[in-house]
Amino acid sequence: METRPSDLEVTRLDEYVWQIPQQGDMRVPGIVYAAPALFEQAGHEEALRQVANVATLPGIVRASFAMPDVHWGYGFPIGGVAATDAREGVVSPGGVGFDINCGVRLVRTGLRRDQVAPRLEELLHELERRVPRGTGARGALHLSPRELRRLVEQGVPFLAERGLASEDDLAHTEEGGALAGADADAVTERALRRGLTQVGSLGAGNHFLEVQAVDRVLDAGAAEAFGVAEGQVVVMIHSGSRGFGHQTCTDHLARMNAPNRFGFELPDRQLACAPAASPEGRDYLAAMACASNFAFANRQVMMNEVAGAFEQVFRASRERLGVGLVYDVAHNIAKRETHVVDGAERDVLVHRKGATRAFGPGRPDVPADYRDVGQPVVIPGDMGRESWLLAGTGAAMTQTFGSTCHGAGRLLSRGAARKVKSGPEVRRELEERGIVVRAASAALLAEEAPYAYKDVAEIVAIVEAVGLSRRVARLRPLGVLKG
């Protein structure tokens, strides 16, 4: 069966798998994992066109991929994955995004839902007090300019030296919380100034901190390995590299956008790129690693504040309360990895833009205590419906360079969402469902309403059906702090 969005040929290969065959200047095909309903959604043509555009990048291998939560983004679609040859291919900031290493951290506790529910309002108040929110928020960690340079080069290990991260935290953070190759000299002074006061802050927009309860376990073995069980309270932190990462992306896009700098003929100037081995490419990768390390550290500091809030409300130490890290995973990043391509191992630069690493069992990159079941995959939904904990698979390694979806994906733009209901209406409906909500503004609540997003249950069902990850546990929201 074929369907044709605009002038782009799209062929259906399977129930949830679609191919954009090589056409025009495409160097590889596009592969889209999606329900047929994708083709009825507003903006789908633009997103699919971006999948095809990404397939024109020099050095791209295998295919340009889109996850089921795909929607239009800057250059790459959000939900896009592309690997380029590490030596001969390019790096594209649009394949990472402005919020470099926006990601998700899942924190377990030893408390049950019935223990937390009576004190939920008090807990949300304490979390509000401890975790700064908003576009200009000052972070919970105060650093000197010299210390910030060390933090962005060293990541979470810098915090470990200061007693702000444990060996367990390092082991359960992607890349150990430190992306290799970071060099603060590749970062502008403006970016450093913007980041100086923001370590340990949530940010704004779709960023959130959510208190959740595990309400269903589908894979008992993996759940046991991850340390989660039905009825248990967990906390999900969704944030990134704040103004530091945004400025870093902006600065390096400007360098790569010089007309005819590299002689590439690209269908969209937002795909601005540079050979990964060029001075511009190396500088971007070094700066992006700094922003990634900033983001890992940012979420680590917020986790410490979350632990402090639980200690204050429940009058016990974090050890007694069982507060610990399940996993921290990035979903806006480009990383050098080794994968099998055309039957041979190959060093590639995997761009994941609104996509999550999902390495399967046995990979040395997966923490030792999870290696038998696969890497934890943390997929947030929206503040009114569930989120999910999944596990990576061997099939993801062979199909998508070990990648899966990153969330529900937007269905409505912020402006369109505001026209449906007001912020107070959204708050009232959530509270009627027993969900306590704290947001910086009513307008933000309207923009981030549950109906503005796709149903995450359908998204994770698709990635499980095509083998990119498998469901482990469903998490229901109890209380939400929105940026």
C-alpha positions as CSV (number, residue, x, y, z in Angstrom):
1,M,0.0,0.0,0.0
2,E,1.2,3.5,-0.8
3,T,0.2,6.9,0.4
4,R,1.6,10.1,-0.9
5,P,2.0,13.1,1.3
6,S,2.5,16.0,-1.1
7,D,5.0,15.0,-3.8
8,L,6.9,12.6,-1.5
9,E,6.6,8.9,-2.2
10,V,6.0,6.8,0.9
11,T,5.6,3.0,0.9
12,R,4.1,0.9,3.7
13,L,6.4,-2.0,4.6
14,D,4.6,-3.4,7.7
15,E,1.8,-2.4,10.1
16,Y,3.9,0.3,11.7
17,V,6.8,0.6,9.3
18,W,7.0,3.0,6.4
19,Q,9.7,3.7,3.8
20,I,10.5,6.8,1.9
21,P,12.5,5.3,-1.0
22,Q,15.6,7.1,-2.2
23,Q,14.4,9.9,-4.5
24,G,16.0,13.2,-5.6
25,D,19.2,13.9,-3.7
26,M,18.6,11.3,-0.9
27,R,21.7,9.1,-0.3
28,V,19.7,6.6,1.8
29,P,16.0,5.8,2.3
30,G,13.9,7.1,5.1
31,I,12.3,4.7,7.6
32,V,9.3,5.9,9.6
33,Y,7.9,4.0,12.5
34,A,4.3,5.2,13.0
35,A,0.6,4.4,13.1
36,P,-1.4,5.2,10.0
37,A,-3.0,8.0,11.9
38,L,0.3,10.0,11.5
39,F,-0.7,10.7,8.0
40,E,-3.9,12.4,9.1
41,Q,-2.2,14.8,11.5
42,A,-1.5,18.4,10.8
43,G,2.1,19.0,9.9
44,H,2.9,15.4,9.0
45,E,4.0,16.4,5.5
46,E,6.6,18.8,6.9
47,A,7.9,16.1,9.3
48,L,8.2,13.5,6.6
49,R,9.9,16.0,4.2
50,Q,12.5,16.6,7.0
51,V,13.1,12.8,7.2
52,A,13.8,12.8,3.5
53,N,16.0,16.0,3.8
54,V,18.1,14.4,6.5
55,A,18.7,11.5,4.1
56,T,20.7,13.9,1.9
57,L,23.4,14.6,4.5
58,P,27.0,13.7,3.4
59,G,28.2,10.5,5.0
60,I,24.8,9.3,6.3
61,V,24.6,5.5,6.6
62,R,21.8,2.9,6.4
63,A,18.8,5.3,6.6
64,S,17.2,8.4,8.0
65,F,14.9,7.3,10.8
66,A,11.8,8.7,12.5
67,M,10.2,7.5,15.7
68,P,6.5,7.2,16.3
69,D,6.4,10.5,18.2
70,V,7.8,12.3,15.1
71,H,6.9,16.0,14.5
72,W,8.4,19.0,12.8
73,G,11.5,20.5,14.3
74,Y,14.5,22.6,13.4
75,G,16.3,20.9,10.4
76,F,15.8,17.4,11.7
77,P,12.3,16.3,12.7
78,I,11.9,15.8,16.5
79,G,12.0,12.0,16.8
80,G,14.7,11.8,14.1
81,V,17.8,9.5,14.2
82,A,20.6,9.5,11.7
83,A,24.1,8.0,11.8
84,T,27.0,9.5,9.8
85,D,30.4,8.0,9.2
86,A,32.6,9.2,12.1
87,R,35.6,9.9,9.8
88,E,34.0,11.0,6.5
89,G,30.6,12.1,7.4
90,V,29.2,15.3,8.9
91,V,27.8,16.6,12.2
92,S,24.7,18.7,12.1
93,P,23.6,20.8,15.1
94,G,20.0,20.5,13.8
95,G,20.3,16.8,14.5
96,V,20.9,17.5,18.2
97,G,18.7,20.6,18.8
98,F,19.0,23.8,20.7
99,D,18.4,22.2,24.1
100,I,21.4,20.0,24.0
101,N,21.1,16.8,26.1
102,C,17.5,17.6,27.1
103,G,16.9,14.3,28.8
104,V,15.0,12.4,31.6
105,R,16.1,11.1,35.0
106,L,14.0,8.6,36.9
107,V,14.5,8.5,40.7
108,R,13.1,5.7,42.8
109,T,12.1,5.9,46.4
110,G,11.3,3.3,49.0
111,L,7.9,4.9,49.7
112,R,4.5,3.7,48.6
113,R,1.7,5.7,47.1
114,D,-0.4,5.4,50.2
115,Q,2.4,6.9,52.3
116,V,3.0,9.8,50.0
117,A,-0.6,10.8,49.1
118,P,-1.5,12.3,52.4
119,R,1.6,14.6,52.3
120,L,1.6,15.3,48.6
121,E,0.7,19.0,48.9
122,E,3.5,19.4,51.5
123,L,6.0,17.6,49.3
124,L,5.1,19.7,46.2
125,H,5.5,22.8,48.2
126,E,9.0,21.7,49.4
127,L,10.0,20.7,45.8
128,E,8.8,24.1,44.6
129,R,11.0,25.8,47.2
130,R,14.1,23.8,46.3
131,V,14.0,23.4,42.5
132,P,14.1,26.7,40.7
133,R,11.9,27.1,37.6
134,G,11.5,29.5,34.8
135,T,13.5,31.0,32.0
136,G,15.8,33.1,34.1
137,A,15.9,31.0,37.2
138,R,19.0,30.8,39.3
139,G,20.1,27.3,39.9
140,A,20.5,25.5,43.2
141,L,24.3,25.1,42.7
142,H,26.5,28.3,42.9
143,L,29.7,28.1,41.0
144,S,32.6,30.4,40.1
145,P,33.4,30.8,36.4
146,R,36.4,28.6,36.9
147,E,34.3,25.9,38.5
148,L,31.8,26.0,35.7
149,R,34.5,25.4,33.2
150,R,35.5,22.3,35.1
151,L,31.9,21.1,35.4
152,V,31.2,21.3,31.7
153,E,34.4,19.5,30.9
154,Q,34.0,16.8,33.6
155,G,30.3,16.4,34.0
156,V,28.8,14.5,36.9
157,P,32.3,13.3,38.1
158,F,33.0,16.9,39.0
159,L,30.0,16.8,41.3
160,A,31.2,13.4,42.7
161,E,34.4,15.1,43.8
162,R,32.3,17.6,45.8
163,G,30.2,14.9,47.4
164,L,27.2,15.7,45.2
165,A,27.1,12.4,43.3
166,S,27.8,8.8,44.3
167,E,29.4,6.0,42.4
168,D,25.9,4.6,41.9
169,D,24.8,7.9,40.3
170,L,27.7,7.7,37.9
171,A,27.0,4.1,37.0
172,H,23.3,4.8,36.3
173,T,23.8,7.9,34.1
174,E,24.3,7.5,30.4
175,E,28.0,7.8,29.5
176,G,28.7,7.9,33.3
177,G,27.5,11.5,33.2
178,A,30.5,12.7,31.2
179,L,30.5,12.8,27.4
180,A,34.1,12.5,26.1
181,G,35.9,15.3,24.2
182,A,34.4,18.2,26.1
183,D,36.6,21.4,25.9
184,A,35.4,24.6,27.4
185,D,37.7,26.6,25.0
186,A,35.2,25.6,22.3
187,V,32.4,27.4,24.2
188,T,31.8,31.1,23.9
189,E,32.0,33.4,26.9
190,R,28.4,34.3,26.3
191,A,27.3,30.7,26.7
192,L,29.4,30.4,29.8
193,R,27.8,33.5,31.3
194,R,24.3,32.2,30.6
195,G,25.1,28.9,32.2
196,L,26.9,30.2,35.3
197,T,23.8,30.7,37.4
198,Q,21.6,27.9,36.0
199,V,23.1,24.6,37.3
200,G,20.3,22.9,39.2
201,S,17.3,24.6,37.6
202,L,14.4,23.1,35.7
203,G,13.8,25.7,33.0
204,A,10.5,26.4,31.3
205,G,8.3,25.1,28.5
206,N,7.8,21.4,28.5
207,H,10.3,20.7,31.3
208,F,8.9,19.3,34.4
209,L,9.4,17.4,37.7
210,E,6.7,14.8,38.3
211,V,6.0,12.7,41.4
212,Q,4.6,9.4,40.1
213,A,3.4,6.0,41.2
214,V,4.2,2.7,39.6
215,D,0.7,1.4,38.9
216,R,1.5,-1.6,36.6
217,V,4.5,-3.9,36.0
218,L,4.6,-5.8,32.7
219,D,8.1,-7.3,32.9
220,A,8.7,-8.5,36.4
221,G,12.4,-9.5,35.8
222,A,13.4,-6.1,34.4
223,A,11.4,-4.2,37.0
224,E,13.2,-6.1,39.8
225,A,16.6,-5.3,38.2
226,F,15.6,-1.6,37.9
227,G,14.4,-1.6,41.5
228,V,10.8,-0.7,40.9
229,A,7.6,-2.4,42.0
230,E,3.8,-1.7,41.8
231,G,2.7,0.9,44.3
232,Q,6.1,2.5,44.6
233,V,6.6,6.2,44.3
234,V,9.2,7.5,41.8
235,V,10.2,11.0,40.5
236,M,10.8,11.9,36.9
237,I,13.0,15.0,36.1
238,H,12.8,16.3,32.5
239,S,15.3,19.1,31.8
240,G,18.3,19.9,29.7
241,S,21.3,22.3,29.3
242,R,19.3,25.5,29.8
243,G,20.6,28.8,28.3
244,F,24.1,27.3,28.1
245,G,23.1,24.7,25.5
246,H,20.8,27.0,23.6
247,Q,23.6,29.6,23.2
248,T,26.1,26.8,22.3
249,C,23.9,25.6,19.5
250,T,23.2,29.2,18.2
251,D,26.9,30.0,18.2
252,H,28.0,27.0,16.2
253,L,25.1,27.1,13.8
254,A,26.3,30.6,12.8
255,R,29.8,29.2,12.0
256,M,28.4,26.4,9.9
257,N,25.8,28.5,8.1
258,A,28.4,30.5,6.1
259,P,27.2,30.2,2.4
260,N,29.1,27.5,0.5
261,R,31.5,27.0,3.3
262,F,31.9,23.3,2.6
263,G,30.4,23.1,-0.8
264,F,27.4,21.0,0.3
265,E,24.1,21.3,-1.6
266,L,21.5,20.9,1.1
267,P,17.7,21.1,0.7
268,D,17.2,23.1,3.9
269,R,19.6,25.7,5.4
270,Q,18.5,24.4,8.8
271,L,20.5,21.3,8.0
272,A,23.7,23.3,8.3
273,C,26.6,20.9,8.9
274,A,30.3,20.5,8.8
275,P,32.6,17.5,8.3
276,A,33.0,15.9,11.7
277,A,36.8,15.9,11.2
278,S,36.9,19.6,10.2
279,P,37.9,22.4,12.7
280,E,34.2,23.5,12.7
281,G,33.0,20.0,13.3
282,R,35.5,19.2,16.0
283,D,34.8,22.5,17.8
284,Y,31.0,21.9,17.7
285,L,31.4,18.3,19.1
286,A,33.7,19.6,21.9
287,A,31.2,22.4,22.7
288,M,28.2,20.0,22.5
289,A,29.9,17.6,24.9
290,C,30.3,20.5,27.3
291,A,26.6,21.3,27.0
292,S,25.7,17.6,27.5
293,N,27.9,17.4,30.6
294,F,26.1,20.6,31.9
295,A,22.7,18.9,31.4
296,F,23.8,15.6,33.1
297,A,25.1,17.7,36.1
298,N,22.0,19.9,36.1
299,R,19.7,16.9,36.5
300,Q,22.0,15.4,39.2
301,V,21.8,18.6,41.2
302,M,18.1,18.6,40.9
303,M,17.9,15.0,42.1
304,N,19.8,16.0,45.2
305,E,17.2,18.7,45.8
306,V,14.5,16.1,45.3
307,A,16.1,13.9,47.9
308,G,16.4,16.8,50.3
309,A,12.6,17.5,49.9
310,F,11.8,13.9,50.7
311,E,14.1,14.1,53.8
312,Q,12.4,17.3,55.0
313,V,8.8,16.1,54.5
314,F,9.3,12.5,55.8
315,R,11.9,13.3,58.5
316,A,14.3,10.5,57.4
317,S,17.6,10.3,55.5
318,R,17.6,9.5,51.8
319,E,19.2,6.2,52.5
320,R,16.3,5.2,54.9
321,L,13.8,6.5,52.3
322,G,15.4,4.5,49.6
323,V,16.0,7.4,47.2
324,G,18.3,6.4,44.4
325,L,18.8,6.7,40.6
326,V,17.2,4.3,38.2
327,Y,18.7,5.9,35.1
328,D,19.4,9.2,33.4
329,V,19.1,9.2,29.6
330,A,19.7,11.9,27.0
331,H,17.4,12.5,24.0
332,N,19.1,15.4,22.2
333,I,22.7,14.4,21.5
334,A,25.2,13.2,18.9
335,K,27.6,10.5,20.0
336,R,30.4,8.4,18.5
337,E,29.4,4.8,18.8
338,T,30.4,1.5,17.1
339,H,27.6,-0.3,15.3
340,V,27.3,-3.1,12.7
341,V,26.6,-1.6,9.3
342,D,26.4,-3.9,6.2
343,G,27.8,-6.7,8.2
344,A,30.9,-4.9,9.5
345,E,31.6,-2.9,12.6
346,R,31.8,0.8,11.8
347,D,32.4,4.0,13.9
348,V,29.5,6.3,13.4
349,L,28.2,9.6,14.8
350,V,24.7,8.9,15.9
351,H,22.4,12.0,16.0
352,R,19.4,11.5,18.2
353,K,17.0,14.4,18.1
354,G,14.1,13.8,20.3
355,A,15.1,10.1,20.5
356,T,16.4,7.9,23.3
357,R,19.3,5.5,23.4
358,A,17.9,2.0,23.9
359,F,20.9,-0.4,24.0
360,G,20.0,-4.1,24.4
361,P,21.2,-6.8,26.8
362,G,24.9,-7.6,26.9
363,R,26.2,-4.3,25.8
364,P,29.2,-3.1,27.9
365,D,27.7,0.5,27.8
366,V,24.7,-0.8,29.9
367,P,25.3,-0.7,33.7
368,A,26.4,-4.0,35.0
369,D,23.4,-4.6,37.2
370,Y,21.1,-4.0,34.2
371,R,23.1,-5.8,31.5
372,D,21.1,-9.0,31.5
373,V,17.8,-7.1,30.8
374,G,19.0,-4.1,28.7
375,Q,19.3,-0.4,29.3
376,P,16.4,1.4,31.1
377,V,14.5,3.6,28.7
378,V,12.5,6.4,30.3
379,I,9.6,7.8,28.3
380,P,7.5,10.7,29.7
381,G,4.0,11.2,28.6
382,D,2.0,14.3,29.6
383,M,1.0,15.6,33.0
384,G,-2.5,14.0,32.8
385,R,-1.7,10.5,31.5
386,E,1.0,7.9,32.2
387,S,4.7,7.7,31.5
388,W,6.6,4.5,30.9
389,L,9.8,2.7,31.9
390,L,11.0,0.4,29.1
391,A,14.1,-1.6,28.3
392,G,16.4,-1.5,25.3
393,T,16.5,-4.5,22.9
394,G,18.9,-6.3,20.6
395,A,16.5,-5.5,17.7
396,A,17.0,-1.8,18.3
397,M,20.8,-2.3,17.9
398,T,20.3,-3.8,14.4
399,Q,17.5,-1.6,13.2
400,T,18.0,2.0,14.6
401,F,21.5,2.2,16.0
402,G,20.1,1.4,19.4
403,S,17.4,4.1,19.4
404,T,13.8,4.5,20.3
405,C,11.2,7.2,20.9
406,H,11.6,9.9,23.6
407,G,8.1,10.8,24.6
408,A,4.5,11.4,23.4
409,G,5.4,14.0,20.9
410,R,3.4,17.2,20.3
411,L,0.1,17.1,18.6
412,L,-0.9,20.8,18.8
413,S,1.3,23.8,18.7
414,R,1.5,26.0,21.8
415,G,-0.7,28.6,20.2
416,A,-3.3,26.0,19.1
417,A,-3.3,24.4,22.5
418,R,-4.1,27.8,24.2
419,K,-7.2,28.2,22.0
420,V,-8.7,24.9,23.3
421,K,-8.9,25.6,27.0
422,S,-7.6,28.1,29.5
423,G,-4.9,27.3,32.1
424,P,-7.4,27.4,35.0
425,E,-9.6,25.0,33.1
426,V,-6.7,22.6,32.6
427,R,-5.7,22.9,36.2
428,R,-9.3,22.1,37.4
429,E,-9.6,19.1,35.2
430,L,-6.2,17.7,36.4
431,E,-7.1,18.3,40.0
432,E,-10.4,16.5,39.5
433,R,-8.3,13.5,38.5
434,G,-6.4,13.8,41.7
435,I,-3.2,15.3,40.1
436,V,-1.7,18.2,42.0
437,V,-0.2,20.8,39.6
438,R,2.1,23.7,40.2
439,A,3.0,25.8,37.2
440,A,4.7,29.2,36.7
441,S,1.8,30.6,34.7
442,A,-1.8,29.7,33.6
443,A,-0.7,30.2,30.0
444,L,2.0,27.5,30.4
445,L,-0.6,25.1,31.7
446,A,-2.8,25.7,28.6
447,E,0.2,25.2,26.3
448,E,1.2,21.9,28.0
449,A,-2.3,20.4,28.4
450,P,-2.5,16.7,27.9
451,Y,-4.5,17.1,24.7
452,A,-1.6,19.0,23.2
453,Y,0.3,15.7,23.1
454,K,-0.1,12.3,21.4
455,D,-1.2,9.4,23.6
456,V,2.1,8.0,24.9
457,A,0.5,4.6,25.5
458,E,0.1,4.3,21.7
459,I,3.6,5.5,21.1
460,V,5.3,2.9,23.4
461,A,3.0,0.2,22.0
462,I,4.4,0.9,18.6
463,V,8.1,0.8,19.6
464,E,7.4,-2.5,21.4
465,A,5.5,-3.9,18.4
466,V,8.5,-3.1,16.1
467,G,11.0,-4.4,18.6
468,L,12.8,-1.1,19.5
469,S,12.1,-1.4,23.2
470,R,9.9,-3.4,25.6
471,R,7.6,-2.1,28.2
472,V,8.6,-2.7,31.8
473,A,6.3,-0.5,34.0
474,R,3.6,2.1,33.7
475,L,3.9,5.3,35.9
476,R,1.0,7.5,36.8
477,P,1.3,11.2,37.8
478,L,0.5,12.2,41.3
479,G,1.9,15.7,41.4
480,V,3.6,17.9,38.7
481,L,5.9,20.9,38.8
482,K,5.9,22.6,35.3
483,G,8.7,25.0,34.3
